[in-house]
Amino acid sequence: MKANIFQKKTIVIDRKLARTVAIFIIPVVLYLTLISIGLVGEGSQQFSQLAESFVHGHTYFLHPIGGVGEDPVFYHGKVYWDEGPFPSIVLMPFVAVFNIWHSFFYQGYVKWLLVLLISLFVYKLARKLNFTKSDSLIWMFGFTLGSVFMGIASVSSGWLFAQIIGALLTFWGLYEYMTKRRWWLIGLLTACLLLTRIPAAAIVVFYLLVIFLAKTDWKTKRKQLFQLLIFSVIAIALLGAYNWQRFGSPLDNGNQYQLLSLASSEARSMGVVSPSHIPTNLYTILLRAPTPVLINNVSWSLKAPWVENNPLGVSIFITSPWLLYLFTKRWSKYPRDAKYLVIASLVILVLLLCYFGDGADQMGYRYAMDFMPGLFLALMMIYRKNTGAISTGMKILLLGSGVTNFYLLVSYIR
C-alpha cells in the first residue's frame, strides 16, 4: 500500500525552549527600541559642542547653546559648561574626524555603543557570580530596562550622556575589581569618573573599605592606596586648573553664573550643596509618583493613558521595584563586598540629596544612576548568596519593570 503523501507530520516543540523565547522576546524588543531611540534622538549636544571647542584649543563654546533649559554658564562674554570635561575628551577624536568633512558629530552616534558595553559588563558580572547564561541575561535586562537607565539611555542629550559615561566607568571599575583587580586601572577609571560625575566618584569609598579592612600588611595597603588614589589626585589638580583657566578659581565650576529657570534659581539660592535640599530630594527619590492624565483641568477623572511620566521625577521603587529585595534580608546575610557597596551607595546618595538640582526633565530619578551600578552589583551578590537562581517572582519584577518603564518612557520622549 502506498504511503499517504498527505499524512500530517507531528512537530515536536521543546516547551522549555518555547518558554525561554517567550520570556526574552519582549525585553529584546524593548532593548532594541531603546538603542534605536538613542540613535535618532538628537537632544542637547553640549558635550559634542564642547569637544569641538577642545579640538580648537578653547574651553568655552564656539557657538551659542541656547538659554534657559540648556544650562549655559555666562562669564566675561563667553559661554561655558559646568559639567565635567571627560565626556567631551572622549568625543574629541570623533568630532575631529567629522570636522574634516564639516559635519557635526552627535552624541547618539556613539551612545549606542556605550549602552552595549554597559550591558556587557552587567552580564559578565552576573556570570562572574556564577549565574547561568539565561539568568545573567535577565539581570542585564533588569538593569538596562528595569531602572532609570532606560530614560538615560533613550535620549541623546548632554546631561544624560555624562551619566552614561559615568555608569560605564563605574561598571568597568567593578568588573576589574571582580576579575584582575589591578588597582592602578581601578584608580584611573575612578579619576575619569571624578572628571565626569563627582558624586558617582564616591564609589571610591567601596575600594577604600576593601583595602583598609583587608587582612594584609600595611606595606601592601600603602601600595594599593597609592595606585588607587594617585590618578584621582591628578584629576583633582587638572579639574582645578580647568576651573582656574575659566573662572579664576580652582574651586569655581561656574555654577553661580549659570542661567537657570526661576524654580532652579530659587533652589540654588538656598545653597548649591545644602542639607536644606534633603526633604525635597528624598520625596522625589522615594515617594514622587507618575502624573495622572485627567479628562480636563476641572475634573479628577482619568483618561487614557491614565498616568504618564512625571518630569520632576518618579520614585525609584516604581521604576525599580526589585530594590525592595534588599530590605528582605538582614545585614548579616549580606556578603562582605555587598556591605561595602551599599555603604558607598549611601555616601553617593547623601551627596545627591544635598544637591539643589532635581534632575528635571527626566524619566524616574535620573541622579540615582550615580549609585545604581554599585547597588545593583550588591543586589546580585546578596541574591546569589541567599536565594541562588532567579526565582519566577524576581524575573517578573526585573522584566516587568522594563514594561512599566517603557510605558513611562513613551510620554517622556514624545
Secondary structure as a PSIPRED ss2 file (coil, helix, strand):
# PSIPRED VFORMAT (PSIPRED V4.0)

   1 M C   1.000  0.000  0.000
   2 K C   1.000  0.000  0.000
   3 A C   1.000  0.000  0.000
   4 N C   1.000  0.000  0.000
   5 I C   1.000  0.000  0.000
   6 F C   1.000  0.000  0.000
   7 Q C   1.000  0.000  0.000
   8 K C   1.000  0.000  0.000
   9 K C   1.000  0.000  0.000
  10 T C   1.000  0.000  0.000
  11 I C   1.000  0.000  0.000
  12 V C   1.000  0.000  0.000
  13 I C   1.000  0.000  0.000
  14 D C   1.000  0.000  0.000
  15 R H   0.000  1.000  0.000
  16 K H   0.000  1.000  0.000
  17 L H   0.000  1.000  0.000
  18 A H   0.000  1.000  0.000
  19 R H   0.000  1.000  0.000
  20 T H   0.000  1.000  0.000
  21 V H   0.000  1.000  0.000
  22 A H   0.000  1.000  0.000
  23 I H   0.000  1.000  0.000
  24 F H   0.000  1.000  0.000
  25 I H   0.000  1.000  0.000
  26 I H   0.000  1.000  0.000
  27 P H   0.000  1.000  0.000
  28 V H   0.000  1.000  0.000
  29 V H   0.000  1.000  0.000
  30 L H   0.000  1.000  0.000
  31 Y H   0.000  1.000  0.000
  32 L H   0.000  1.000  0.000
  33 T H   0.000  1.000  0.000
  34 L H   0.000  1.000  0.000
  35 I H   0.000  1.000  0.000
  36 S H   0.000  1.000  0.000
  37 I H   0.000  1.000  0.000
  38 G H   0.000  1.000  0.000
  39 L H   0.000  1.000  0.000
  40 V H   0.000  1.000  0.000
  41 G C   1.000  0.000  0.000
  42 E C   1.000  0.000  0.000
  43 G C   1.000  0.000  0.000
  44 S C   1.000  0.000  0.000
  45 Q C   1.000  0.000  0.000
  46 Q H   0.000  1.000  0.000
  47 F H   0.000  1.000  0.000
  48 S H   0.000  1.000  0.000
  49 Q H   0.000  1.000  0.000
  50 L H   0.000  1.000  0.000
  51 A H   0.000  1.000  0.000
  52 E H   0.000  1.000  0.000
  53 S H   0.000  1.000  0.000
  54 F H   0.000  1.000  0.000
  55 V H   0.000  1.000  0.000
  56 H C   1.000  0.000  0.000
  57 G C   1.000  0.000  0.000
  58 H C   1.000  0.000  0.000
  59 T C   1.000  0.000  0.000
  60 Y C   1.000  0.000  0.000
  61 F C   1.000  0.000  0.000
  62 L C   1.000  0.000  0.000
  63 H C   1.000  0.000  0.000
  64 P C   1.000  0.000  0.000
  65 I C   1.000  0.000  0.000
  66 G C   1.000  0.000  0.000
  67 G C   1.000  0.000  0.000
  68 V C   1.000  0.000  0.000
  69 G C   1.000  0.000  0.000
  70 E C   1.000  0.000  0.000
  71 D C   1.000  0.000  0.000
  72 P C   1.000  0.000  0.000
  73 V E   0.000  0.000  1.000
  74 F E   0.000  0.000  1.000
  75 Y E   0.000  0.000  1.000
  76 H C   1.000  0.000  0.000
  77 G C   1.000  0.000  0.000
  78 K E   0.000  0.000  1.000
  79 V E   0.000  0.000  1.000
  80 Y E   0.000  0.000  1.000
  81 W C   1.000  0.000  0.000
  82 D C   1.000  0.000  0.000
  83 E C   1.000  0.000  0.000
  84 G C   1.000  0.000  0.000
  85 P C   1.000  0.000  0.000
  86 F H   0.000  1.000  0.000
  87 P H   0.000  1.000  0.000
  88 S H   0.000  1.000  0.000
  89 I H   0.000  1.000  0.000
  90 V H   0.000  1.000  0.000
  91 L H   0.000  1.000  0.000
  92 M H   0.000  1.000  0.000
  93 P H   0.000  1.000  0.000
  94 F H   0.000  1.000  0.000
  95 V H   0.000  1.000  0.000
  96 A H   0.000  1.000  0.000
  97 V H   0.000  1.000  0.000
  98 F H   0.000  1.000  0.000
  99 N H   0.000  1.000  0.000
 100 I H   0.000  1.000  0.000
 101 W C   1.000  0.000  0.000
 102 H C   1.000  0.000  0.000
 103 S C   1.000  0.000  0.000
 104 F C   1.000  0.000  0.000
 105 F C   1.000  0.000  0.000
 106 Y C   1.000  0.000  0.000
 107 Q C   1.000  0.000  0.000
 108 G H   0.000  1.000  0.000
 109 Y H   0.000  1.000  0.000
 110 V H   0.000  1.000  0.000
 111 K H   0.000  1.000  0.000
 112 W H   0.000  1.000  0.000
 113 L H   0.000  1.000  0.000
 114 L H   0.000  1.000  0.000
 115 V H   0.000  1.000  0.000
 116 L H   0.000  1.000  0.000
 117 L H   0.000  1.000  0.000
 118 I H   0.000  1.000  0.000
 119 S H   0.000  1.000  0.000
 120 L H   0.000  1.000  0.000
 121 F H   0.000  1.000  0.000
 122 V H   0.000  1.000  0.000
 123 Y H   0.000  1.000  0.000
 124 K H   0.000  1.000  0.000
 125 L H   0.000  1.000  0.000
 126 A H   0.000  1.000  0.000
 127 R H   0.000  1.000  0.000
 128 K H   0.000  1.000  0.000
 129 L C   1.000  0.000  0.000
 130 N C   1.000  0.000  0.000
 131 F C   1.000  0.000  0.000
 132 T C   1.000  0.000  0.000
 133 K H   0.000  1.000  0.000
 134 S H   0.000  1.000  0.000
 135 D H   0.000  1.000  0.000
 136 S H   0.000  1.000  0.000
 137 L H   0.000  1.000  0.000
 138 I H   0.000  1.000  0.000
 139 W H   0.000  1.000  0.000
 140 M H   0.000  1.000  0.000
 141 F H   0.000  1.000  0.000
 142 G H   0.000  1.000  0.000
 143 F H   0.000  1.000  0.000
 144 T H   0.000  1.000  0.000
 145 L C   1.000  0.000  0.000
 146 G C   1.000  0.000  0.000
 147 S C   1.000  0.000  0.000
 148 V C   1.000  0.000  0.000
 149 F H   0.000  1.000  0.000
 150 M H   0.000  1.000  0.000
 151 G H   0.000  1.000  0.000
 152 I H   0.000  1.000  0.000
 153 A H   0.000  1.000  0.000
 154 S H   0.000  1.000  0.000
 155 V C   1.000  0.000  0.000
 156 S C   1.000  0.000  0.000
 157 S C   1.000  0.000  0.000
 158 G H   0.000  1.000  0.000
 159 W H   0.000  1.000  0.000
 160 L H   0.000  1.000  0.000
 161 F H   0.000  1.000  0.000
 162 A H   0.000  1.000  0.000
 163 Q H   0.000  1.000  0.000
 164 I H   0.000  1.000  0.000
 165 I H   0.000  1.000  0.000
 166 G H   0.000  1.000  0.000
 167 A H   0.000  1.000  0.000
 168 L H   0.000  1.000  0.000
 169 L H   0.000  1.000  0.000
 170 T H   0.000  1.000  0.000
 171 F H   0.000  1.000  0.000
 172 W H   0.000  1.000  0.000
 173 G H   0.000  1.000  0.000
 174 L H   0.000  1.000  0.000
 175 Y H   0.000  1.000  0.000
 176 E H   0.000  1.000  0.000
 177 Y H   0.000  1.000  0.000
 178 M H   0.000  1.000  0.000
 179 T C   1.000  0.000  0.000
 180 K C   1.000  0.000  0.000
 181 R C   1.000  0.000  0.000
 182 R C   1.000  0.000  0.000
 183 W H   0.000  1.000  0.000
 184 W H   0.000  1.000  0.000
 185 L H   0.000  1.000  0.000
 186 I H   0.000  1.000  0.000
 187 G H   0.000  1.000  0.000
 188 L H   0.000  1.000  0.000
 189 L H   0.000  1.000  0.000
 190 T H   0.000  1.000  0.000
 191 A H   0.000  1.000  0.000
 192 C H   0.000  1.000  0.000
 193 L H   0.000  1.000  0.000
 194 L H   0.000  1.000  0.000
 195 L C   1.000  0.000  0.000
 196 T C   1.000  0.000  0.000
 197 R C   1.000  0.000  0.000
 198 I C   1.000  0.000  0.000
 199 P H   0.000  1.000  0.000
 200 A H   0.000  1.000  0.000
 201 A H   0.000  1.000  0.000
 202 A H   0.000  1.000  0.000
 203 I H   0.000  1.000  0.000
 204 V H   0.000  1.000  0.000
 205 V H   0.000  1.000  0.000
 206 F H   0.000  1.000  0.000
 207 Y H   0.000  1.000  0.000
 208 L H   0.000  1.000  0.000
 209 L H   0.000  1.000  0.000
 210 V H   0.000  1.000  0.000
 211 I H   0.000  1.000  0.000
 212 F H   0.000  1.000  0.000
 213 L C   1.000  0.000  0.000
 214 A C   1.000  0.000  0.000
 215 K C   1.000  0.000  0.000
 216 T C   1.000  0.000  0.000
 217 D C   1.000  0.000  0.000
 218 W H   0.000  1.000  0.000
 219 K H   0.000  1.000  0.000
 220 T H   0.000  1.000  0.000
 221 K H   0.000  1.000  0.000
 222 R H   0.000  1.000  0.000
 223 K H   0.000  1.000  0.000
 224 Q H   0.000  1.000  0.000
 225 L H   0.000  1.000  0.000
 226 F H   0.000  1.000  0.000
 227 Q H   0.000  1.000  0.000
 228 L H   0.000  1.000  0.000
 229 L H   0.000  1.000  0.000
 230 I H   0.000  1.000  0.000
 231 F H   0.000  1.000  0.000
 232 S H   0.000  1.000  0.000
 233 V H   0.000  1.000  0.000
 234 I H   0.000  1.000  0.000
 235 A H   0.000  1.000  0.000
 236 I H   0.000  1.000  0.000
 237 A H   0.000  1.000  0.000
 238 L H   0.000  1.000  0.000
 239 L H   0.000  1.000  0.000
 240 G H   0.000  1.000  0.000
 241 A H   0.000  1.000  0.000
 242 Y H   0.000  1.000  0.000
 243 N H   0.000  1.000  0.000
 244 W H   0.000  1.000  0.000
 245 Q H   0.000  1.000  0.000
 246 R H   0.000  1.000  0.000
 247 F H   0.000  1.000  0.000
 248 G C   1.000  0.000  0.000
 249 S C   1.000  0.000  0.000
 250 P C   1.000  0.000  0.000
 251 L C   1.000  0.000  0.000
 252 D C   1.000  0.000  0.000
 253 N C   1.000  0.000  0.000
 254 G C   1.000  0.000  0.000
 255 N H   0.000  1.000  0.000
 256 Q H   0.000  1.000  0.000
 257 Y H   0.000  1.000  0.000
 258 Q E   0.000  0.000  1.000
 259 L C   1.000  0.000  0.000
 260 L C   1.000  0.000  0.000
 261 S C   1.000  0.000  0.000
 262 L H   0.000  1.000  0.000
 263 A H   0.000  1.000  0.000
 264 S H   0.000  1.000  0.000
 265 S H   0.000  1.000  0.000
 266 E H   0.000  1.000  0.000
 267 A H   0.000  1.000  0.000
 268 R H   0.000  1.000  0.000
 269 S C   1.000  0.000  0.000
 270 M C   1.000  0.000  0.000
 271 G C   1.000  0.000  0.000
 272 V C   1.000  0.000  0.000
 273 V E   0.000  0.000  1.000
 274 S C   1.000  0.000  0.000
 275 P H   0.000  1.000  0.000
 276 S H   0.000  1.000  0.000
 277 H H   0.000  1.000  0.000
 278 I H   0.000  1.000  0.000
 279 P H   0.000  1.000  0.000
 280 T H   0.000  1.000  0.000
 281 N H   0.000  1.000  0.000
 282 L H   0.000  1.000  0.000
 283 Y H   0.000  1.000  0.000
 284 T H   0.000  1.000  0.000
 285 I H   0.000  1.000  0.000
 286 L H   0.000  1.000  0.000
 287 L C   1.000  0.000  0.000
 288 R C   1.000  0.000  0.000
 289 A C   1.000  0.000  0.000
 290 P C   1.000  0.000  0.000
 291 T E   0.000  0.000  1.000
 292 P E   0.000  0.000  1.000
 293 V E   0.000  0.000  1.000
 294 L E   0.000  0.000  1.000
 295 I C   1.000  0.000  0.000
 296 N C   1.000  0.000  0.000
 297 N C   1.000  0.000  0.000
 298 V C   1.000  0.000  0.000
 299 S C   1.000  0.000  0.000
 300 W C   1.000  0.000  0.000
 301 S C   1.000  0.000  0.000
 302 L E   0.000  0.000  1.000
 303 K E   0.000  0.000  1.000
 304 A E   0.000  0.000  1.000
 305 P E   0.000  0.000  1.000
 306 W E   0.000  0.000  1.000
 307 V E   0.000  0.000  1.000
 308 E E   0.000  0.000  1.000
 309 N C   1.000  0.000  0.000
 310 N C   1.000  0.000  0.000
 311 P C   1.000  0.000  0.000
 312 L C   1.000  0.000  0.000
 313 G C   1.000  0.000  0.000
 314 V C   1.000  0.000  0.000
 315 S C   1.000  0.000  0.000
 316 I H   0.000  1.000  0.000
 317 F H   0.000  1.000  0.000
 318 I H   0.000  1.000  0.000
 319 T H   0.000  1.000  0.000
 320 S C   1.000  0.000  0.000
 321 P H   0.000  1.000  0.000
 322 W H   0.000  1.000  0.000
 323 L H   0.000  1.000  0.000
 324 L H   0.000  1.000  0.000
 325 Y H   0.000  1.000  0.000
 326 L H   0.000  1.000  0.000
 327 F H   0.000  1.000  0.000
 328 T H   0.000  1.000  0.000
 329 K C   1.000  0.000  0.000
 330 R C   1.000  0.000  0.000
 331 W H   0.000  1.000  0.000
 332 S H   0.000  1.000  0.000
 333 K H   0.000  1.000  0.000
 334 Y C   1.000  0.000  0.000
 335 P C   1.000  0.000  0.000
 336 R H   0.000  1.000  0.000
 337 D H   0.000  1.000  0.000
 338 A H   0.000  1.000  0.000
 339 K H   0.000  1.000  0.000
 340 Y H   0.000  1.000  0.000
 341 L H   0.000  1.000  0.000
 342 V H   0.000  1.000  0.000
 343 I H   0.000  1.000  0.000
 344 A H   0.000  1.000  0.000
 345 S H   0.000  1.000  0.000
 346 L H   0.000  1.000  0.000
 347 V H   0.000  1.000  0.000
 348 I H   0.000  1.000  0.000
 349 L H   0.000  1.000  0.000
 350 V H   0.000  1.000  0.000
 351 L H   0.000  1.000  0.000
 352 L H   0.000  1.000  0.000
 353 L H   0.000  1.000  0.000
 354 C C   1.000  0.000  0.000
 355 Y E   0.000  0.000  1.000
 356 F C   1.000  0.000  0.000
 357 G C   1.000  0.000  0.000
 358 D C   1.000  0.000  0.000
 359 G C   1.000  0.000  0.000
 360 A C   1.000  0.000  0.000
 361 D C   1.000  0.000  0.000
 362 Q C   1.000  0.000  0.000
 363 M C   1.000  0.000  0.000
 364 G C   1.000  0.000  0.000
 365 Y C   1.000  0.000  0.000
 366 R H   0.000  1.000  0.000
 367 Y H   0.000  1.000  0.000
 368 A H   0.000  1.000  0.000
 369 M H   0.000  1.000  0.000
 370 D H   0.000  1.000  0.000
 371 F C   1.000  0.000  0.000
 372 M H   0.000  1.000  0.000
 373 P H   0.000  1.000  0.000
 374 G H   0.000  1.000  0.000
 375 L H   0.000  1.000  0.000
 376 F H   0.000  1.000  0.000
 377 L H   0.000  1.000  0.000
 378 A H   0.000  1.000  0.000
 379 L H   0.000  1.000  0.000
 380 M H   0.000  1.000  0.000
 381 M H   0.000  1.000  0.000
 382 I H   0.000  1.000  0.000
 383 Y H   0.000  1.000  0.000
 384 R H   0.000  1.000  0.000
 385 K H   0.000  1.000  0.000
 386 N H   0.000  1.000  0.000
 387 T C   1.000  0.000  0.000
 388 G C   1.000  0.000  0.000
 389 A C   1.000  0.000  0.000
 390 I C   1.000  0.000  0.000
 391 S C   1.000  0.000  0.000
 392 T H   0.000  1.000  0.000
 393 G H   0.000  1.000  0.000
 394 M H   0.000  1.000  0.000
 395 K H   0.000  1.000  0.000
 396 I H   0.000  1.000  0.000
 397 L H   0.000  1.000  0.000
 398 L H   0.000  1.000  0.000
 399 L H   0.000  1.000  0.000
 400 G H   0.000  1.000  0.000
 401 S H   0.000  1.000  0.000
 402 G H   0.000  1.000  0.000
 403 V H   0.000  1.000  0.000
 404 T H   0.000  1.000  0.000
 405 N H   0.000  1.000  0.000
 406 F H   0.000  1.000  0.000
 407 Y H   0.000  1.000  0.000
 408 L H   0.000  1.000  0.000
 409 L H   0.000  1.000  0.000
 410 V H   0.000  1.000  0.000
 411 S H   0.000  1.000  0.000
 412 Y H   0.000  1.000  0.000
 413 I H   0.000  1.000  0.000
 414 R C   1.000  0.000  0.000
